[in-house]
Amino acid sequence: MSTGCPDTYPRLIGDIGGTHARLAVIDSPDSPPTRFRTLCCDDHASLLEAVKAYLMLERGLPGPRVAAFGIANPVDGDQVQMTNHDWSFSIEQLRTDLGLERLVVLNDFTALALSLHRLQAHERRQVGGGHERAGRPVALIGPGTGLGVSGLVRCGNGYAPLEGEGGHVTLAASTPREAELIAVLTARFGHVSAERALSGPGLIALHDAIRQLAGAPPLALEADEISARAIAASCPWCAEALQVFCAMLGTVAGDLALTLGAFGGVYIGGGIVPKLGDFFDRSDFRRRFEQKGRFSDYLARIPCYVILAEYPALLGAATALDHALAGETGS
Ligand SMILES: Nc1ncnc2c1ncn2[C@@H]1O[C@H](COP(=O)(O)OP(=O)(O)OP(=O)(O)O)[C@@H](O)[C@H]1O
């Protein structure tokens, strides 16, 4: 639910990823977001065209006055270039082209972090043990088209979201088999960031590497086909790819939890893990999360949650807009 000056409505909010652009509108103060739509980025030449298409589809919608978009890239200055898509734009030009009085653009996982304390009990599922401690830092990680990372740290009476690019940290092996797979990825990519394995394209790259090491011919499968075959136990290479994916995510999430001291919990979002269901819960994720030698007991106390809400980053974008407008009016 959003609040604020009535003459800033309707408000447009967006979560712009490398594959999907999710958009919605808040019609008035105190009303929740409505008119949710998910567009495929590849169907549109630019973010401007995608937003125009959304507004066309939502015929009868009064033109939005202000907007906030979380987007999958670092945001630093006026010029935006997506990391895993070819869309690029000037924030000021986009604001003018859409006839907006105000446009806030922030990293998509910074926006998602802003939603975490607004999730309801049924919108998250705990995986493994640990207990949430109020007021302590919160970590966020999410494989999708890329690997988003953020967190929340206490700031005055509230929390500040982190704006980093933690998906691009160097991926480390925890087993000899992972070292073999990372060597294949190194030959292909040079630097193997966590995102090179922990994303939709990363799952495909792991599957390719496993087949290559087995001497099997290449087989082009989409990431969702790999996970479907793994869950159905119908393909050993797909099963290993998804198992390695979950275990490596545990390693990287554990590193993030250690770095932040994330006793407020580690949240897992993005478009992949929430679709894995039981497979994820039964995977090596949590065991690997805690497997940090002398700090295993420390990590065992930190809870991990899979985010189940359908459009959580949109709530975060709405919160960012509230904050930006409140800053302007001094309220
Ligand atoms: N069931 C699934 N199993 C594995 N991968 C999947 C599944 N469903 C979708 N994906 C992959 O997830 C990615 C899309 O995720 P998501 O919807 O989070 O994208 P996005 O928000 O556009 O991306 P990002 O914010 O990471 O740039 C694609 O690479 C897709 O192949």
The ligand as a Tripos MOL2 file, in Angstrom:
@<TRIPOS>MOLECULE
LIG
   31    33     1     0     0
SMALL
NO_CHARGES

@<TRIPOS>ATOM
      1 N1         11.6000  -23.3240  -14.1020 N.pl3     1 LIG1
      2 C1         12.7690  -22.7640  -14.4330 C.ar      1 LIG1
      3 N2         13.9230  -23.4290  -14.2320 N.ar      1 LIG1
      4 C2         15.1080  -22.8900  -14.5630 C.ar      1 LIG1
      5 N3         15.2400  -21.6730  -15.1140 N.ar      1 LIG1
      6 C3         14.1280  -20.9680  -15.3390 C.ar      1 LIG1
      7 C4         12.8330  -21.4750  -15.0130 C.ar      1 LIG1
      8 N4         11.9280  -20.5350  -15.3560 N.ar      1 LIG1
      9 C5         12.6130  -19.5060  -15.8480 C.ar      1 LIG1
     10 N5         13.9260  -19.7650  -15.8590 N.ar      1 LIG1
     11 C6         15.0020  -18.8910  -16.3310 C.3       1 LIG1
     12 O1         14.9730  -17.7270  -15.5180 O.3       1 LIG1
     13 C7         15.3440  -16.5930  -16.2810 C.3       1 LIG1
     14 C8         14.2620  -15.5400  -16.1240 C.3       1 LIG1
     15 O2         14.1770  -15.2260  -14.7820 O.3       1 LIG1
     16 P1         13.3970  -13.9140  -14.2860 P.3       1 LIG1
     17 O3         11.9600  -14.0120  -14.6370 O.co2     1 LIG1
     18 O4         13.7820  -13.6920  -12.8570 O.co2     1 LIG1
     19 O5         14.0310  -12.8850  -15.2350 O.3       1 LIG1
     20 P2         14.1840  -11.3510  -15.1430 P.3       1 LIG1
     21 O6         13.4820  -10.7560  -13.9560 O.co2     1 LIG1
     22 O7         13.8010  -10.8460  -16.4910 O.co2     1 LIG1
     23 O8         15.7560  -11.3470  -14.9730 O.3       1 LIG1
     24 P3         16.8510  -10.5090  -14.1320 P.3       1 LIG1
     25 O9         16.1270   -9.6240  -13.1620 O.co2     1 LIG1
     26 O10        17.6870  -11.5670  -13.4730 O.co2     1 LIG1
     27 O11        17.6040   -9.7700  -15.2020 O.co2     1 LIG1
     28 C9         15.5260  -17.0520  -17.7090 C.3       1 LIG1
     29 O12        16.9170  -17.2500  -17.9420 O.3       1 LIG1
     30 C10        14.7810  -18.3820  -17.7380 C.3       1 LIG1
     31 O13        15.3490  -19.2730  -18.6850 O.3       1 LIG1
@<TRIPOS>BOND
     1     1     2 1
     2     2     3 ar
     3     2     7 ar
     4     3     4 ar
     5     4     5 ar
     6     5     6 ar
     7     6     7 ar
     8     6    10 ar
     9     7     8 ar
    10     8     9 ar
    11     9    10 ar
    12    10    11 1
    13    11    12 1
    14    11    30 1
    15    12    13 1
    16    13    14 1
    17    13    28 1
    18    14    15 1
    19    15    16 1
    20    16    17 2
    21    16    18 1
    22    16    19 1
    23    19    20 1
    24    20    21 2
    25    20    22 1
    26    20    23 1
    27    23    24 1
    28    24    25 2
    29    24    26 1
    30    24    27 1
    31    28    29 1
    32    28    30 1
    33    30    31 1
@<TRIPOS>SUBSTRUCTURE
     1 LIG1         1 GROUP 0 **** ****
